[in-house]
């Protein structure tokens, strides 16, 4: 063990300072595996240091004297190598394996290079090796396994460190890109908000001022064009002579708030209250006007009330005084019918003619088809989920508030329009398959659906003709005539 330290120090160092550092390092590992492999005691290290010192001092003295020639120098070097070899040959067992492992790990960084050393060592099995000791195959194999494991661990650790560094760099780049994208998005949003504010301000500045409220305007406007409030006020103005009679009809209106009437309107509490306020204003203005007329004979005064209604009432005021009680009941029934009855009086002559022509055409077509007017259509068995309509908000009818939500809920239950858009078609088929938006039209306009009419507004090329074919298929068993109308000849081909 001492000779191993002596030979290593004499071969590696040329002065005592470096030898002293080496000995200090060995002393710090006394009792544990040393850099050379074996475990040294302090006594062995001290003895080796004394031997090294004496040897180096003798060498230096001989060099000063200059008495040694080349032959002696060669002999000395050969003697040193022999001494080293002899010292290493004394190392056996685990110490020899550690010597080989430490030498390979210190000299080589890859398994391929270490493999070359191991191959050379296998070639000298049973003989003194280049390192000195005589190795067996088992010792060399064990040393190679230790070397391979150590190098693989070092390489894995290095790769892990490199991967961590790359991941950290990539994360930093992603964070920087996300921050830049968020910054640009915020800038775009700010610019868009500024443009929207500017656009809204310009539109508000260019929008004309609303026309002042006028009772004359309400009387001259068609009932179809009036909102609920003006619709109620118009009927009160035409049918009631004073606020006392109007109160009775407002009571009727309050009892029907939120219920759809026969003319398709639904009055809310706000509508009725606003109409009552305007009607009260109207009767107050009428009362003030009548008071002014009675105070000044022969003079004409202007009023904000409706001229037609005022002149009508003045001309028949004295003639109809005896018939007011008789007409009060009829007036109530007439007003209630106007508010909750038919709106047929607003049909123009052209609309009446259209209805008559449609009725006559239907009769002619039914006669051509040898069908009667009251023939019931055959039931279509196409697995249509009619129960979905009866189970989902059955009280909400088409045209009333909330029906859109009902129809949406029914289509979700029936999984209508939830398929993916198809991009590949069978070119030999008579009709292409339905797309999701076309499925919705075919589902809504069906004999078993509560919807009886439907306006479809799609852009050019979206498949409206295909939707018409689907709806016609739905009504195939219906004996009523179907009249498809196409705007251009190419569609009919």
DOLOMI-956403 format. One line per field, with one value per residue (C-alpha): chain; y, x negated, z. Coordinates in steps of 0.02 Angstrom, whole numbers. Layout:
<rs>
chain	[A; ...]
c2	[Y; ...]
c1	[X; ...]
c3	[Z; ...]
</rs>
This chain:
<rs>
chain	[A; A; A; A; A; A; A; A; A; A; A; A; A; A; A; A; A; A; A; A; A; A; A; A; A; A; A; A; A; A; A; A; A; A; A; A; A; A; A; A; A; A; A; A; A; A; A; A; A; A; A; A; A; A; A; A; A; A; A; A; A; A; A; A; A; A; A; A; A; A; A; A; A; A; A; A; A; A; A; A; A; A; A; A; A; A; A; A; A; A; A; A; A; A; A; A; A; A; A; A; A; A; A; A; A; A; A; A; A; A; A; A; A; A; A; A; A; A; A; A; A; A; A; A; A; A; A; A; A; A; A; A; A; A; A; A; A; A; A; A; A; A; A; A; A; A; A; A; A; A; A; A; A; A; A; A; A; A; A; A; A; A; A; A; A; A; A; A; A; A; A; A; A; A; A; A; A; A; A; A; A; A; A; A; A; A; A; A; A; A; A; A; A; A; A; A; A; A; A; A; A; A; A; A; A; A; A; A; A; A; A; A; A; A; A; A; A; A; A; A; A; A; A; A; A; A; A; A; A; A; A; A; A; A; A; A; A; A; A; A; A; A; A; A; A; A; A; A; A; A; A; A; A; A; A; A; A; A; A; A; A; A; A; A; A; A; A; A; A; A; A; A; A; A; A; A; A; A; A; A; A; A; A; A; A; A; A; A; A; A; A; A; A; A; A; A; A; A; A; A; A; A; A; A; A; A; A; A; A; A; A; A; A; A; A; A; A; A; A; A; A; A; A; A; A; A; A; A; A; A; A; A; A; A; A; A; A; A; A; A; A; A; A; A; A; A; A; A; A; A; A; A; A; A; A; A; A; A; A; A; A; A; A; A; A; A; A; A; A; A; A; A; A; A; A; A; A; A; A; A; A; A; A; A; A; A; A; A; A; A; A; A; A; A; A; A; A; A; A; A; A; A; A; A; A; A; A; A; A; A; A; A; A; A; A; A; A; A; A; A; A; A; A; A; A; A; A; A; A; A; A; A; A; A; A; A; A; A; A; A; A; A; A; A; A; A; A; A; A; A; A; A; A; A; A; A; A; A; A; A; A; A; A; A; A; A; A; A; A; A; A; A; A; A; A; A; A; A; A; A; A; A; A; A; A; A; A; A; A; A; A; A; A]
c2	[0; 119; 75; 118; 295; 313; 256; 365; 521; 495; 468; 615; 752; 828; 936; 923; 1061; 960; 802; 890; 939; 761; 691; 818; 759; 577; 619; 698; 530; 420; 274; 293; 252; 365; 437; 293; 164; 76; 133; 206; 235; 390; 285; 215; 388; 460; 319; 344; 531; 498; 377; 500; 640; 535; 475; 649; 722; 586; 618; 803; 772; 657; 782; 918; 809; 765; 598; 501; 471; 424; 241; 271; 381; 245; 119; 233; 256; 71; 40; 159; 72; -96; -33; 35; -126; -229; -117; -130; -317; -328; -255; -390; -415; -264; -141; -199; -178; -3; 41; -9; 81; 242; 238; 213; 346; 472; 441; 404; 492; 368; 183; 153; 217; 122; -34; -24; -23; -171; -268; -240; -296; -456; -490; -491; -601; -700; -591; -426; -289; -116; -53; -181; -304; -473; -475; -617; -613; -594; -442; -359; -395; -323; -169; -145; -156; -25; 87; 69; 107; 259; 331; 301; 391; 536; 545; 533; 671; 780; 749; 788; 951; 996; 952; 1058; 1202; 1185; 1172; 1327; 1421; 1363; 1412; 1584; 1604; 1549; 1668; 1810; 1766; 1757; 1922; 2001; 1926; 1988; 2160; 2166; 2100; 2235; 2367; 2302; 2297; 2475; 2535; 2444; 2516; 2691; 2665; 2600; 2748; 2869; 2780; 2780; 2966; 3003; 2899; 2984; 3155; 3111; 3028; 3142; 3199; 3097; 3170; 3251; 3149; 3190; 3115; 3163; 3057; 2906; 2923; 2940; 2791; 2614; 2498; 2378; 2512; 2558; 2488; 2416; 2581; 2685; 2543; 2550; 2741; 2747; 2632; 2726; 2892; 2824; 2726; 2817; 2988; 3021; 2951; 2869; 2751; 2720; 2657; 2509; 2452; 2474; 2354; 2229; 2254; 2226; 2061; 2000; 2056; 1932; 1832; 1825; 1892; 1850; 1989; 1920; 2055; 2028; 2177; 2200; 2295; 2434; 2449; 2467; 2591; 2702; 2694; 2745; 2896; 2953; 2926; 3028; 3167; 3160; 3176; 3317; 3413; 3382; 3445; 3603; 3635; 3615; 3735; 3865; 3847; 3874; 4032; 4120; 4118; 4129; 4120; 3979; 3912; 3785; 3623; 3486; 3352; 3264; 3378; 3240; 3168; 3339; 3396; 3229; 3240; 3422; 3391; 3247; 3304; 3363; 3241; 3084; 3134; 3027; 2873; 2871; 2748; 2630; 2631; 2617; 2428; 2409; 2522; 2413; 2257; 2346; 2408; 2237; 2159; 2286; 2256; 2066; 2019; 2012; 2136; 2105; 2287; 2332; 2220; 2323; 2287; 2203; 2085; 2040; 2002; 1894; 1793; 1769; 1719; 1597; 1519; 1503; 1433; 1306; 1247; 1232; 1135; 1019; 986; 947; 825; 747; 791; 868; 1019; 922; 770; 731; 703; 532; 518; 522; 385; 454; 435; 621; 655; 743; 704; 824; 969; 909; 883; 1050; 1209; 1160; 1322; 1431; 1444; 1506; 1695; 1719; 1773; 1629; 1517; 1534; 1462; 1321; 1276; 1278; 1164; 1041; 1033; 998; 855; 785; 812; 915; 1015; 940; 837; 894; 985; 860; 900; 738; 687; 545; 626; 487; 522; 613; 738; 777; 739; 877; 994; 1044; 1208; 1116; 986; 1127; 1190; 1015; 984; 1147; 1145; 974; 914; 859; 1024; 1168; 1285; 1314; 1442; 1483; 1616; 1551; 1683; 1605; 1676; 1620; 1443; 1387; 1254; 1333; 1226; 1069; 1131; 1153; 974; 915; 1013; 945; 769; 806; 851; 712; 625; 790; 798; 986; 1053; 1112; 1253; 1274; 1442; 1462; 1633; 1572; 1435; 1354; 1303; 1202; 1096]
c1	[0; -143; -235; -78; -77; -267; -268; -117; -195; -368; -296; -176; -267; -439; -449; -404; -272; -159; -198; -147; 24; 51; 7; 124; 265; 230; 228; 403; 467; 381; 494; 603; 578; 441; 425; 306; 436; 367; 405; 248; 210; 120; -33; -44; -26; -160; -279; -250; -283; -450; -501; -453; -549; -706; -696; -671; -811; -929; -878; -908; -1079; -1130; -1074; -1178; -1333; -1306; -1387; -1247; -1253; -1122; -1142; -1116; -964; -888; -924; -842; -686; -679; -700; -557; -444; -493; -460; -291; -246; -300; -202; -45; -67; -50; 126; 259; 445; 562; 417; 362; 541; 551; 384; 450; 616; 535; 410; 546; 664; 523; 458; 617; 786; 882; 919; 848; 676; 680; 725; 559; 464; 566; 527; 341; 360; 447; 298; 182; 289; 176; 26; -39; 67; 15; 78; -25; 94; 136; 324; 445; 592; 714; 621; 614; 799; 848; 741; 822; 998; 953; 876; 1028; 1153; 1056; 1037; 1222; 1273; 1159; 1230; 1410; 1377; 1300; 1447; 1571; 1482; 1482; 1667; 1709; 1612; 1702; 1872; 1837; 1784; 1939; 2052; 1972; 1999; 2182; 2212; 2135; 2242; 2401; 2364; 2335; 2496; 2595; 2520; 2568; 2742; 2766; 2710; 2831; 2973; 2935; 2932; 3095; 3178; 3123; 3192; 3357; 3375; 3337; 3458; 3596; 3569; 3580; 3737; 3816; 3773; 3844; 4002; 4153; 4246; 4402; 4565; 4668; 4811; 4978; 5152; 5190; 5043; 5110; 5280; 5203; 5086; 5140; 5166; 5035; 4902; 4945; 4861; 4966; 4980; 5035; 5150; 5244; 5248; 5320; 5464; 5501; 5503; 5624; 5740; 5746; 5824; 5742; 5615; 5750; 5800; 5617; 5583; 5699; 5601; 5434; 5501; 5534; 5357; 5280; 5371; 5291; 5110; 4985; 5115; 5108; 5269; 5351; 5259; 5091; 5046; 4992; 5015; 4898; 4931; 4815; 4913; 5080; 5012; 4933; 5093; 5195; 5081; 5096; 5283; 5300; 5198; 5311; 5472; 5399; 5356; 5531; 5608; 5501; 5548; 5733; 5717; 5633; 5766; 5908; 5823; 5798; 5950; 5918; 5729; 5624; 5479; 5346; 5316; 5188; 5326; 5376; 5479; 5581; 5635; 5675; 5783; 5870; 5917; 5974; 6087; 6178; 6171; 6350; 6428; 6361; 6386; 6542; 6457; 6301; 6368; 6427; 6260; 6149; 6167; 6144; 5991; 5911; 5936; 5870; 5713; 5679; 5698; 5579; 5448; 5461; 5551; 5509; 5398; 5482; 5535; 5354; 5350; 5340; 5449; 5301; 5278; 5464; 5450; 5298; 5393; 5538; 5424; 5331; 5494; 5556; 5389; 5389; 5562; 5514; 5356; 5449; 5576; 5438; 5364; 5535; 5524; 5651; 5622; 5639; 5533; 5414; 5232; 5156; 5040; 4855; 4757; 4580; 4532; 4557; 4539; 4706; 4707; 4560; 4678; 4813; 4689; 4596; 4691; 4855; 4940; 4818; 4894; 4813; 4811; 4809; 4665; 4550; 4590; 4414; 4346; 4474; 4427; 4242; 4271; 4373; 4238; 4107; 4212; 4234; 4046; 4089; 3950; 3815; 3725; 3563; 3563; 3539; 3408; 3409; 3566; 3627; 3633; 3749; 3884; 4043; 4027; 3879; 3897; 3963; 3841; 3875; 3964; 4071; 4120; 4189; 4304; 4367; 4402; 4494; 4610; 4691; 4873; 4843; 4761; 4866; 4784; 4896; 4793; 4609; 4502; 4328; 4194; 4029; 3890; 3863; 3798; 3844; 3969; 4143; 4204; 4151; 4249; 4405; 4387; 4377; 4533; 4628; 4578; 4648; 4817; 4818; 4967; 5061; 5198; 5188; 5102; 4921; 4862; 4671; 4621; 4445; 4376; 4268; 4278; 4107; 4174; 4314; 4196]
c3	[0; 44; -117; -219; -145; -167; -348; -393; -315; -389; -564; -557; -461; -480; -324; -141; -143; -257; -159; 1; -73; -129; 43; 127; 13; 59; 244; 226; 159; 289; 336; 178; -7; -75; -252; -289; -236; -79; 99; 181; 364; 428; 471; 294; 218; 333; 293; 107; 126; 213; 77; -59; 26; 44; -134; -207; -100; -160; -339; -321; -242; -384; -513; -428; -429; -612; -585; -665; -851; -973; -934; -750; -788; -892; -758; -629; -733; -765; -582; -543; -667; -596; -422; -473; -562; -414; -297; -404; -422; -234; -249; -260; -233; -217; -215; -389; -454; -378; -459; -631; -604; -545; -688; -820; -750; -737; -913; -1014; -1023; -1131; -1120; -1295; -1244; -1079; -1179; -1271; -1105; -1043; -1202; -1173; -993; -1049; -1162; -1009; -896; -780; -821; -750; -831; -886; -719; -622; -538; -611; -650; -672; -793; -649; -582; -753; -783; -614; -646; -818; -744; -615; -747; -863; -725; -666; -842; -881; -722; -766; -943; -879; -754; -888; -1006; -868; -831; -1015; -1031; -879; -953; -1121; -1036; -933; -1090; -1185; -1039; -1035; -1222; -1207; -1063; -1163; -1316; -1211; -1128; -1299; -1367; -1216; -1237; -1421; -1383; -1251; -1375; -1508; -1382; -1328; -1508; -1546; -1392; -1442; -1618; -1551; -1434; -1575; -1692; -1561; -1530; -1716; -1737; -1587; -1658; -1830; -1763; -1785; -1631; -1593; -1650; -1511; -1440; -1519; -1500; -1679; -1737; -1644; -1729; -1902; -1883; -1930; -1783; -1854; -1837; -1657; -1504; -1363; -1268; -1418; -1472; -1306; -1303; -1480; -1435; -1275; -1369; -1499; -1385; -1216; -1185; -1017; -893; -788; -930; -973; -796; -825; -976; -891; -759; -899; -964; -792; -781; -944; -917; -986; -1083; -1274; -1351; -1518; -1611; -1561; -1434; -1254; -1138; -991; -830; -891; -1054; -965; -837; -971; -1075; -922; -892; -1073; -1075; -915; -996; -1149; -1049; -945; -1102; -1170; -1009; -1012; -1193; -1158; -1012; -1123; -1256; -1131; -1061; -1227; -1346; -1532; -1511; -1578; -1479; -1524; -1431; -1430; -1436; -1597; -1709; -1789; -1624; -1550; -1695; -1701; -1517; -1527; -1676; -1595; -1413; -1396; -1520; -1433; -1252; -1236; -1307; -1197; -1070; -1205; -1293; -1139; -1132; -1320; -1309; -1176; -1280; -1435; -1346; -1270; -1442; -1517; -1385; -1375; -1536; -1720; -1808; -1975; -1996; -2035; -2190; -2347; -2498; -2581; -2434; -2436; -2621; -2590; -2460; -2580; -2724; -2613; -2557; -2737; -2797; -2657; -2705; -2888; -2848; -2730; -2867; -2992; -2866; -2833; -2651; -2538; -2427; -2263; -2307; -2165; -2218; -2187; -2040; -2082; -1994; -1994; -1808; -1780; -1590; -1570; -1382; -1361; -1402; -1282; -1140; -1160; -1112; -1199; -1145; -1245; -1418; -1581; -1591; -1403; -1294; -1249; -1397; -1467; -1304; -1313; -1492; -1447; -1298; -1404; -1538; -1406; -1337; -1513; -1551; -1705; -1787; -1676; -1809; -1891; -2057; -2200; -2332; -2433; -2529; -2637; -2808; -2872; -2741; -2793; -2649; -2537; -2351; -2237; -2152; -1969; -2013; -2142; -2013; -1904; -2043; -2082; -1897; -1863; -2016; -1996; -1984; -1803; -1754; -1683; -1809; -1960; -2055; -2059; -2142; -2187; -2220; -2279; -2389; -2568; -2585; -2409; -2469; -2462; -2608; -2515; -2364; -2473; -2534; -2353; -2302; -2454; -2400; -2227; -2304; -2434; -2354; -2336; -2468; -2482; -2639; -2628; -2740; -2741; -2814; -2885; -2935; -3080; -3213; -3171; -3001; -3081; -3187]
</rs>
